[in-house]
């Protein structure tokens, strides 16, 4: 825990410096960061009650009132009493207010463009995905995120081998022999690949690879589901079940009459997905620290 605390604090110090650079455009303007945030919220809506704005930003009532008074003097906002309750004050940006905020916003966006200008496209994707992870883990809501299922592209098969080797080593202690096994499966998939009877799928969440599955030919009548994987950060979103559904749909359309898969008894999440999808356990073989299993179902 203490090591993690130190890492978070080190990141905070680094990111504070980055934020200082990004906020320089605001510091060069006649408005504080808080004042710009108020303009931002007012720009998002046509009208807002002062109480709503205060609660949203956690501002002191007197401080907000003085700020709005300054905005009004500068011609950025208009204030009036609510038609439904005279005790409430309604604020709206003027055209000059919207123009002022638009200029500040564009200046800030230009600074972010400059920050990202020297970053490769791949690293930009990693950066945005990492930001999303921070928001997901530390945010109040952890709702399901949208995801994309697509065919494999160059570079994906190497990722499949790498993530299988690393994740299963971390979670179950399986060594390089397992990674080599997966590499062999991938090599067999590429060698003599028949796109009419074999296919693979990669899942992306927030632009990052988050899972995979493959349907390969076992014999003329039987397909085999292989290399189902879902990243830990996206488990619980239904991705595993959706990948299995895609594999079953393809296998049926390709003319197979049956589909089988190989797994291990310690992979409890995967076994639940297979059982839900209609697979049945048909064979067991004791291994070292686990039981190898074969599951199957008709199509």
Residue pairs with C-beta under 8 A, 6 or more apart in sequence:
18 115
21 111
21 115
22 108
22 111
22 112
22 115
23 33
24 111
25 104
25 107
25 108
25 110
25 111
26 32
26 33
26 36
26 104
26 108
29 36
29 104
29 107
31 39
31 104
34 57
34 59
34 67
35 67
35 70
35 71
36 101
36 104
37 57
38 53
38 57
38 59
38 64
38 67
38 68
38 71
39 71
39 76
39 93
39 97
39 100
39 101
39 104
40 101
40 105
41 48
41 53
41 56
41 57
42 48
42 53
42 77
42 91
42 92
42 93
42 97
42 101
43 93
43 97
43 98
43 101
43 102
43 105
46 92
47 90
47 91
47 92
48 90
48 91
48 92
49 82
49 88
49 89
49 90
49 91
50 64
50 65
50 68
50 79
50 88
50 89
50 90
50 91
51 88
51 89
53 59
53 64
53 91
54 60
54 61
54 64
57 64
59 67
68 77
68 79
68 91
71 77
71 97
72 78
72 79
74 96
75 94
75 96
75 97
76 93
76 94
76 96
76 97
76 100
77 91
77 92
77 93
77 94
77 97
78 91
78 92
78 94
79 89
79 90
79 91
80 89
80 90
81 88
81 89
81 90
82 88
82 89
82 90
93 101
116 124
116 127
119 127
125 207
125 208
126 208
128 206
128 207
129 206
129 207
129 208
132 145
132 206
133 233
136 142
136 145
136 233
144 237
144 238
145 205
145 206
145 234
145 237
146 205
147 203
147 204
147 205
147 210
147 234
147 237
147 239
148 203
148 204
148 205
149 201
149 202
149 203
149 242
149 243
149 246
150 201
150 202
150 204
151 199
151 200
151 201
151 202
152 160
152 200
152 201
152 202
152 212
153 202
156 200
156 202
156 209
156 212
157 186
157 189
157 190
159 209
160 182
160 186
160 212
160 227
160 229
161 179
161 182
161 183
161 186
163 209
163 212
163 229
163 231
164 178
164 179
164 182
164 227
164 229
165 176
165 178
165 179
165 182
167 229
167 231
167 232
168 174
168 178
169 175
169 178
169 179
172 266
172 290
182 227
185 214
185 216
185 226
185 227
186 227
188 216
189 198
189 200
189 214
189 216
189 226
194 217
196 254
197 217
197 223
197 254
197 255
197 256
198 214
198 215
198 216
198 217
199 214
199 215
199 247
199 250
200 212
200 213
200 214
200 215
201 212
201 213
201 214
201 243
201 246
201 247
202 209
202 211
202 212
203 209
203 210
203 211
203 212
203 230
203 234
203 239
203 242
203 243
204 210
205 231
205 234
205 237
205 239
209 231
210 230
210 231
210 233
210 234
210 239
211 228
211 229
211 230
211 231
211 234
211 239
211 240
211 243
212 227
212 228
212 229
212 243
213 225
213 226
213 227
213 228
213 229
213 243
213 244
213 246
213 247
214 225
214 226
214 227
214 247
215 223
215 224
215 225
215 226
215 247
215 250
215 251
215 254
215 259
216 223
216 224
216 226
217 223
217 224
218 224
218 260
221 256
221 257
221 258
222 256
222 257
222 258
222 259
222 260
223 247
223 251
223 254
223 256
223 258
223 259
223 260
223 299
224 259
224 260
224 261
224 262
225 244
225 247
225 251
225 259
225 260
225 261
226 261
226 262
228 240
228 243
228 244
228 261
228 270
228 273
230 239
230 240
230 243
235 269
240 269
240 270
240 273
241 273
241 276
241 277
244 273
244 274
244 277
245 277
247 259
248 259
248 277
248 299
251 259
251 299
252 299
256 299
257 298
257 299
258 296
258 297
258 298
258 299
259 296
259 297
259 299
260 282
260 294
260 295
260 296
261 274
261 279
261 294
261 295
261 296
262 292
262 293
262 294
262 295
263 270
263 271
263 274
263 292
263 293
263 295
264 287
264 290
264 291
264 292
264 293
265 271
265 284
265 290
265 291
265 292
265 293
266 290
271 293
271 295
274 295
277 297
278 297
279 295
279 296
279 297
280 295
280 296
280 297
281 293
281 294
281 295
282 294
282 295
282 296
283 293
283 294
284 291
284 292
284 293
284 294
285 291
285 292
285 293
286 292
